[in-house]
């Protein structure tokens, strides 16, 4: 279709400003993306531009005022030096929260949403345009504003992680607004949770989920578990996961997001310290996998059957770490601590591990990719290959290194399988890092490769370290840097076990 026939600009505003030929790619100009610039789009009207405080595009000429000599006049009646007054910026009271809300809404719909939606293999309800932040509940609104501001602050950061000199003053004021809205979200949630009438309301549960997402995305604190425990308690007060899915379909997205992050957090937590309430009960796992298959979690397009294997591996790790076995490998029914884990012990662990290996090896990536959109067959095939290798390596790394009596593997088979899948995984990661779309999906596979890199040379470790930095800038989040720090600490420790890498609970995927 001829774009000019409708009167729409054939060049994006940024290319027009830079006086270069635009390739008119929808919805985001390829040249802007390659230059690391947020494409402003092709609208008839030029989009609004964020400016630093005290900065304008033009100003009227003023009559020159003759300089007055003397330190008193130069310093001014307030005693401030010129440099101090320039750094301060406008007072907080001169800007209302409405301004922040409107700007965050515009920034999300014009910058964040086009970027995320253009890098999805399939439509997902997790990635939509915001109709209006003013209509959102207070806790959700303040949290989304803080997320938009945090994303924007990453936009003003160069590859070395240092704010650009022209943005220093603006970043100070913008950061204060981020903390203000984060504080307002906390106060609102505290009020809702303190009131029995609103404690288990849909908007409270949605607000807690949105805030815990922000905690992970912004890496606010390493103590992320309390937020998840609060969310779990709210689910229990509403009758449990399955009952809440049936009674409140509007909460399906928060519930699925919470479950997916919990499963992946269990992979990066000690074997004995996992969140088991939603990840081990068969009825909950079955319902959650149905939601996972239907809703397309945006940052993790892992095949459902492979994701189910991740859940099983987590449960086996927990079972082996927390259940002491008798000499004959059978639990003591009189021990209440062992009875609590009886639902995991219907099949001996060694048989479950062997069966898991066989199921992972038998997964057909080509057959699975053929069930997806034919126009993205190569991308779906890449995703299937990458996650098959990642799940296989995770299984081989995390399960053999246990002290459970009776679990002994043939060393040759385990070593050969690990070498094969490790090489395939590393090849996929190198290929995916060069793709703007595929690198959005490689966070968890990169974690697995990072643990496996402890036995590899410095070249592989350097590649993984650079990859984390790239993902941090691409996702506008500091969480990949937390993952890199944990892996580098593990590499330098001289240890090589999965639990020795994640000796404390981490949540590294959101």
Protein Blocks (a to p, Z undefined) as FASTA:
>chain_A
ZZklnopafbdfklmmnopacehiafbdfklmmnopacebjafbdcdddddehiafbdcd
dddddddedjklmnopnopafklmmmnopafklpcfklmmmmmmmmmmmmmmmmmmmmcf
bdcfklccdfblklpcfklmmmmmmmmmmmmmmmmpcfkopacfklmmmmmmmmmmmmmm
mmmmmmmmmmmmmpmklmmgmklmmmmmmmmmmmmmnombfclmlmmmmmmmmmmmnopj
klmmmmmmmlmmmmmmmmmmmmmmmmmgcfklccfklmmgmklmmmmmmmmmmnopaklc
ccfklmmmmmmmmmmmmmmmmmccdfkopacfklmklmmmmmmmmpcfklmmmmmmmmmm
mpcfklmmmmmcfklmmmmmmmmmmmmmmmmmmmmmmmmmccbehiacdfklmmmmmmmm
mmmmmmmmmmmmmpmklmmmmmmmmmmmmmmmmmmcfklmmmmmmmmmmmmmmnopaklm
mmmmmmmmmmmnopabfklmmmcccdfbZZ
